[in-house]
Amino acid sequence: MSFHMHLRAVENSEVRHDHAWLEEFMGAAWDWDVRRAEHDAGIANSIEKDFSSVHELCEAGSGLPEGQGGTWELPIFGGDIIDHPAHEKPPFVHLTPDTTRRAAAFLTDVSFDVLWESAGRQLRAAFGPDWAEEDVKGIYAWHHAGLRAFYHRTAVAGKAVVKAFWY
């Protein structure tokens, strides 16, 4: 079973806080060809299974001035939650353009190395002793760089972000 977090940049005026609409909107973009094209265009990003751990990496910035006010939560789980009416499916999350700018600022202002220094030991332990530290660190550095680039482009374009969690 796979777990994915899927992010899409979108005009804020297009977003409806309606679970059924968001499921259709994000589901259409989960098609492999669409997803690949949107990733290549820089208007989408996704993280397979590690997104919760990447959230823990960001949480390491919660005690920093740049992470205050919950800014550290924004890249992964933060934003306006749109639940399924019967709570039978994962929620969608919406970040307004202003909130997207705050997420981008956090990822830019707090270096990966600062986050890794605080959270790396715990994150590495989850991979077990057979994984070399530089390999685990590389995985998180790659996710952090991808999120930083995605949020930066999206913020500069003045767009919102919609997040889907596919299980």
C-alpha positions as a printed NumPy array, in Angstrom:
array([[  0.   ,   0.   ,   0.   ],
       [  1.318,   3.443,  -0.909],
       [  0.903,   6.726,   0.9  ],
       [  1.377,   9.988,  -0.989],
       [  1.078,  13.687,  -0.359],
       [  0.31 ,  15.523,  -3.584],
       [  0.594,  19.309,  -3.864],
       [ -0.708,  21.48 ,  -6.705],
       [ -0.324,  25.188,  -7.343],
       [ -3.623,  26.771,  -8.343],
       [ -5.277,  30.141,  -8.648],
       [ -6.921,  30.785,  -5.301],
       [-10.163,  31.888,  -6.99 ],
       [-10.508,  28.419,  -8.535],
       [-10.432,  26.537,  -5.22 ],
       [-13.722,  25.336,  -3.788],
       [-13.871,  24.171,  -0.191],
       [-15.927,  21.18 ,  -1.241],
       [-14.502,  17.701,  -0.714],
       [-16.173,  16.206,  -3.804],
       [-14.871,  18.999,  -6.044],
       [-11.369,  18.737,  -4.573],
       [-11.384,  14.965,  -5.002],
       [-12.19 ,  15.378,  -8.698],
       [ -9.737,  18.271,  -9.162],
       [ -6.833,  16.525,  -7.436],
       [ -7.781,  13.057,  -8.715],
       [ -7.543,  14.222, -12.33 ],
       [ -4.037,  15.504, -11.622],
       [ -2.996,  12.195, -10.026],
       [ -3.078,  10.549, -13.46 ],
       [  0.551,   9.614, -14.195],
       [  0.872,  11.687, -17.398],
       [ -0.744,  14.771, -15.876],
       [  1.275,  14.433, -12.69 ],
       [  4.556,  14.078, -14.607],
       [  3.745,  17.104, -16.791],
       [  2.798,  19.231, -13.767],
       [  5.922,  18.152, -11.861],
       [  8.065,  19.025, -14.869],
       [  6.321,  22.413, -15.135],
       [  6.989,  23.063, -11.432],
       [  3.315,  23.419, -10.52 ],
       [  3.043,  20.145,  -8.594],
       [  5.072,  18.077,  -6.178],
       [  4.524,  14.843,  -4.304],
       [  6.165,  12.849,  -1.572],
       [  5.652,   9.119,  -1.26 ],
       [  5.306,   7.712,   2.276],
       [  7.981,   9.987,   3.835],
       [  5.754,  13.068,   4.091],
       [  4.955,  12.525,   7.771],
       [  8.664,  12.27 ,   8.544],
       [  9.328,  15.401,   6.482],
       [  6.725,  17.072,   8.708],
       [  8.833,  15.968,  11.702],
       [ 11.873,  17.509,  10.026],
       [  9.999,  20.818,   9.694],
       [  8.843,  20.519,  13.301],
       [ 12.489,  20.85 ,  14.306],
       [ 12.062,  24.513,  13.32 ],
       [  9.154,  25.086,  15.713],
       [ 11.391,  26.662,  18.353],
       [ 13.03 ,  29.052,  15.894],
       [ 11.702,  32.572,  15.261],
       [ 10.996,  31.585,  11.634],
       [  8.837,  28.688,  12.811],
       [  6.711,  30.676,  15.255],
       [  2.98 ,  30.974,  14.754],
       [  2.788,  27.474,  13.305],
       [  4.733,  28.404,  10.172],
       [  6.726,  25.172,  10.51 ],
       [  3.469,  23.197,  10.065],
       [  2.527,  24.76 ,   6.743],
       [  4.65 ,  22.799,   4.237],
       [  3.073,  19.409,   4.99 ],
       [ -0.069,  19.352,   7.139],
       [ -0.85 ,  23.039,   7.739],
       [ -3.623,  25.011,   6.097],
       [ -7.39 ,  24.998,   5.879],
       [ -8.642,  21.425,   6.229],
       [-11.544,  20.269,   4.076],
       [-12.854,  17.037,   5.554],
       [-14.902,  14.383,   3.814],
       [-18.525,  14.878,   4.976],
       [-18.618,  11.435,   6.611],
       [-14.899,  11.432,   7.507],
       [-14.48 ,   8.281,   5.402],
       [-11.638,   9.613,   3.253],
       [ -8.54 ,  11.688,   3.949],
       [ -9.067,  15.437,   4.023],
       [ -7.738,  17.942,   1.523],
       [ -5.788,  20.991,   2.656],
       [ -5.811,  24.474,   1.147],
       [ -3.18 ,  27.169,   1.577],
       [ -4.089,  30.67 ,   0.47 ],
       [ -1.451,  32.669,  -1.446],
       [ -0.486,  34.484,   1.767],
       [ -0.115,  31.224,   3.663],
       [  1.832,  29.764,   0.739],
       [  4.26 ,  32.706,   1.   ],
       [  4.683,  31.98 ,   4.715],
       [  5.439,  28.303,   3.984],
       [  7.944,  29.324,   1.304],
       [  9.616,  31.773,   3.684],
       [  9.97 ,  29.1  ,   6.362],
       [ 11.57 ,  26.644,   3.931],
       [ 13.917,  29.348,   2.639],
       [ 14.805,  30.97 ,   5.962],
       [ 15.481,  27.796,   7.948],
       [ 18.25 ,  25.795,   6.338],
       [ 18.013,  22.079,   5.88 ],
       [ 21.196,  21.666,   7.924],
       [ 19.651,  23.436,  10.932],
       [ 16.595,  21.178,  10.76 ],
       [ 18.711,  18.056,  10.282],
       [ 20.949,  18.971,  13.211],
       [ 17.893,  18.944,  15.456],
       [ 15.835,  16.094,  14.003],
       [ 18.25 ,  13.967,  11.994],
       [ 19.157,  11.459,  14.685],
       [ 15.505,  10.556,  15.299],
       [ 14.642,  10.465,  11.591],
       [ 17.66 ,   8.318,  10.785],
       [ 16.78 ,   5.837,  13.555],
       [ 13.465,   5.072,  11.849],
       [ 15.38 ,   3.702,   8.841],
       [ 17.262,   1.164,  10.933],
       [ 20.941,   0.353,  11.283],
       [ 21.428,  -0.869,   7.719],
       [ 21.009,   2.647,   6.301],
       [ 24.026,   4.917,   6.143],
       [ 23.442,   8.353,   7.647],
       [ 24.428,  10.152,   4.433],
       [ 21.836,   8.135,   2.486],
       [ 19.031,   8.977,   4.917],
       [ 20.125,  12.603,   5.094],
       [ 20.15 ,  12.685,   1.29 ],
       [ 16.533,  11.529,   1.127],
       [ 15.401,  14.306,   3.452],
       [ 17.59 ,  16.908,   1.743],
       [ 16.003,  15.958,  -1.59 ],
       [ 12.458,  16.273,  -0.167],
       [ 13.309,  19.59 ,   1.513],
       [ 14.83 ,  20.999,  -1.689],
       [ 11.816,  19.893,  -3.728],
       [  9.369,  21.473,  -1.297],
       [ 11.437,  24.664,  -1.057],
       [ 11.512,  25.03 ,  -4.858],
       [  7.809,  24.22 ,  -5.266],
       [  6.653,  26.628,  -2.552],
       [  9.005,  29.359,  -3.766],
       [  7.733,  29.169,  -7.375],
       [  4.135,  29.013,  -6.177],
       [  4.556,  31.98 ,  -3.819],
       [  6.276,  34.104,  -6.482],
       [  3.392,  33.334,  -8.853],
       [  0.882,  34.42 ,  -6.176],
       [ -0.898,  31.085,  -6.25 ],
       [ -2.549,  28.919,  -3.635],
       [ -1.693,  25.296,  -2.842],
       [ -4.054,  22.352,  -2.6  ],
       [ -2.789,  19.205,  -0.885],
       [ -4.187,  15.697,  -1.252],
       [ -3.231,  12.71 ,   0.848],
       [ -3.669,   9.501,  -1.09 ],
       [ -3.786,   6.207,   0.83 ]])
